[in-house]
């Protein structure tokens, strides 16, 4: 008889189809509050922005029809056809966005400019997603781009420029959305002045940005209902206006009215396309937020709810304007029937807040991904949800966005001028310069940081310590090997960094066990915990020197669960035992030349018999100092405990198993590892000062000595970013002349 588990997991195709449909429907419901908040609030300002300026001299019934026809076909061709049917299929392991496309290119061609890439990275399961680059024929364009580094640099610049434009959207969208929502107070009995409206909008914006630290997960259950109520409201109002004012507006769906529109308006009609394009603001979120949902759920939500609601709303506004030509200055609120004005106004205000929230959160995600690409300074990333990794909060970026958004709101005070800043180059003098300036500023920050990081890595790469020199020192390294483990952090995935020789030259002692730790990003969205750690040797066994490479994807985040040291010790112990029994690790030549490494997964550790682990009570901050015999260090630890919030760390004790068949050399090495762990763990990092050479050009000195140095001094330090306890940190000062 088959076990019960086998019966419970069996489903026929119709049951699986129903489960899949139910899941997609649930995700489609959730996507309303995250993906479509910005897109669904665009009817607040599209017609007003389109007919501002010289086009006011041409607005009549046929012109209104032409504008609606343009809006209809823009919504049909770009979000519906382009995104729903084409773009959503170009995902990277289910992830979307500019960086997903770039990482996909980097995996299937040698386009990547990031350091630390290894052949072992290509063995990651997520790296192999999609068509294999090894089996696919190499196109001439691919070979041409791989051959010319400047073209690959240009590709990265294009990616960063796209990211900067989205960041600019994070500044403009809250300003135009909130300002448009409060503009409805102009048509009430107590009309507010423009200054009062701007003040009210600023108050709402300050409150919006001030609440970001709470995290979207705490109010996420409110987002989807608000947007759905908003969509039903604008659909109902649009349907009512169409029937009540001018049912013939349905004929404007024909492209014939677009031809008549341009024939009648001429140059002013082409200029007004900047306002028409506002109807698709936020469309990029359909692809950028793909990782939080599924392509099917986003397609369902847009095709069956968002698209018809927006089309009917724009049709209703066009019907109203065709009979009320003088209402173009505030077309949305003027078209709302009196009895439902205040409910719609309240819902509109809430919907704009939701839309602004979504684009601000997207900006946080992009900044984090830029940092993973080595193109943005280290900033504090707060993960506001334990379950949804994409929900993050970056304090520095949040306040910068708030200041810029308030400056845009106070400076322009008009949705039309802010609307000019979105897409029309011909309107650069009227506000179109704003996204260009914002993009230029962020591009300069990204370029300077990326350039400085690349030059610093190149210095490390060309100044590696010779393995021959290290072997000449012998297992004692020519100095005293003191008890304990030294974790030497470096950006190099191979070789020995210059800070090691600098440390050996200036100090007479080093730890008995040394581990070179490299934390790096790989061009995949996520790296599973089973594939995160690579362990290998740096020198022959008597040296007790190892290498640990920790790999993260561009959407991963580093958990400070306090268990890194324990996991590292277990991984090294597993590697030692694996090396002794598996043929590919038995070669002393491979072990001594810092070449072969092994993936040590959590599954291996669960079944490993290298060490016996006994768990003790949880303690705070760091477990290495209390085990030290130094009274001074213990007193420093007590002071540190009083001044620093406690991070729960799992305290464990390692013991050798009673295994008579264990190789004596393996037993001895494992015993040294356990004794070193009991003696304490120290973290060793380079404290670098990067300067341009005296022979460098003025531009290079400006970029390195001023720009890059300023960013390094005012961003988070690497020790803080890597969650290294300060009480156990040793910094080695070095000057990098690049």
Protein Blocks (a to p, Z undefined) as FASTA:
>chain_A
ZZfklmmmpccfklmmmmmmmmmmmmmmmmmmmmmmmmmmmmmmmmmmmmgcjllmmgcf
klmmmmmmmmmmmmmmmmmmmmmmmmmmmcgehiacjklmmmmmmmmpcfbfbehiafkl
mmpmklmgcjdfklpccdfklmmmmmpmklmmmmmmmmmmmmmmmmmmmmmmmmmmmmmm
mmmmmmmmblcdfklmmmmmmmmmmmmmmmmmnopklmmmmmmmmmmmmmmmmmmmmmmm
mmmmommlmmmmpmklmmmmmmmnmmmlmmmmmmmmmmmgoklmmmmmmmmmcfklmmmm
mmmmmmmmmmmmmmmmmmmmmmmmmlmmmmmlmmpcfklmmmmmmmmmmmmmmmmmmmmm
mmmmmmmmmmmnopaccdddddfbfklmmlccdfklmmmmmmmmmmmmmmnopaklmmmm
mmpmklmmnopmmmmmmmmmmmmmmmmmmmmmmmmmmmmmmmcccfklmmmnomnlopac
dedddddddfbfgdjdfklmmmmmmpcbdcfbdcddddddddbfbdcfklmpccddfbdf
klopacddddddfkbccddehpmmmmmmmmmmmmmmmmmmpmklmpmklmmnopaccddd
fklmmmpckbccddddddehiaklmmpmbfklmmmmmmmmmmpccdddddddddddddfk
bcfklmmmmmmmmmmmmnopcdddddddddddfkbcfklmmmmmmmmmmmmmmmccfklm
nopafklpccddddddZZ
